Amino acid sequence: MKHEKQLTELKGKSRAELEKLVIELRAKVWHYRIELASGKTKNIKDIKTAKKTIARALTVASGLAIAGK
């Protein structure tokens, strides 16, 4: 259910907003990986969640590109 809400929220954004979100999330994933490697965190769930959100945003953005919006 939570993912459907997130997907609906992503569908309401423009392509530029989605691209900006993907850039921000990729930076977050990089930061999480650095913290994980240095031993500062053991929470892998944040990385997994961010990666899935990136995938959802890219899927919605490609749908917008196909639709011509």
Helices and strands as residue ranges (DSSP letters): H 2-11, H 15-38, H 45-67
